[in-house]
């Protein structure tokens, strides 16, 4: 898989990161989201450096957990539903085979 070097900016500071070319757009979206969060936390707390990074990471982790708890994507439920649908399809196909 070919990798590209991507120049990004967070809080006005430039970084070079390596990513697969097919992940470029997703990474740019993540950079935009993170920069927005960093700027927001910095504006509210006047924190900087490691403290700012930790507070922002904590806020993002909290958002993620809230998303999961309030009906976020539940992979186990999706797998159960897929298995249920597959079982019903197998049953219908088995009955159809009996007709012929």
N, C-alpha and C positions, 0 to 999 in steps of 0.2 A: 504494500500500500504506500503510494507516494505521500510524502509529507511536505508541507509548506511552512515557511516561516512567516508569521503574521505579526505585524507591528500593531500594538494596542496602546491605549492610554487610559489610565485609571487615576483619578484625582489630579489630572494634569501631568502625570509622570508616565513616560514612555517605557514600554516593555516589549520584548520580542519573545514570542511563544511559538512552539512548533505544534502543528495540528495536521490531521489528515485533510486533504482537500475537500472531501465530502462532509467534513464537520465544520467547515469554515463559517457558514451562515449561523449555525447554532452557537458556535463560540462567540461570534460577534454579538449575538443577542444576549448571551450570558455576560459579556463585557459591559454592554449597555446597561443591563439590569444591575450588575454589581456597582458600576460607577454611580448610578442613580442612588442606590442604597448607601454607598459610602458618603456621598455628598449630603444626603439627607441626615444621616447620623452625625456627621461632622458639624452640620449647621445647628443641630439641636443640642449637642453635647460639648462642642468646642474641643473634642478629643482629637488626637492625631496619632500617627505611628501605629505601634502594636496595639495600643488600647482601642483605637478606632477600628482596626481590623477585627479584633476580638468582639467588640460590641456589635459590629455589623454582622459578623458570622453568627452571633447569638440571635440577632433579630431574624436573619434569614432562616436559621434552624427552627425558630419558634413559628414563623410563617408556614414552613413546610409541615411541621407537626400538626398545626391547626388545620391545614388543608387535608391532611390524612384523616384526622378525627372527624371532620365535618363532611364526609362523603367524598373524599379524594379518591383517586384511583385505587381500587382494591383488587390486586392481581388474583388472590385466592378466590374471591367471589366470581371473577370473570372465568377462571378455570373451571369452577364448579358449574357455572352456567353453560359453558361450552360442552362439558361432559354430559350434562343433562340433555342438551339439544342433540348431541351425537347419539345418545342412547335412544331418544325418541325417533330420530331418523333411521337408526338401525332397525327399530321395531316396525316402522312403517314399511321399510324396504323388505323386511322379512315377510310381512303379510302380503306384499305385492308379489313376491316370488311364489308364494303358495297359490296365488290365483292363476299363474301360468304354468 
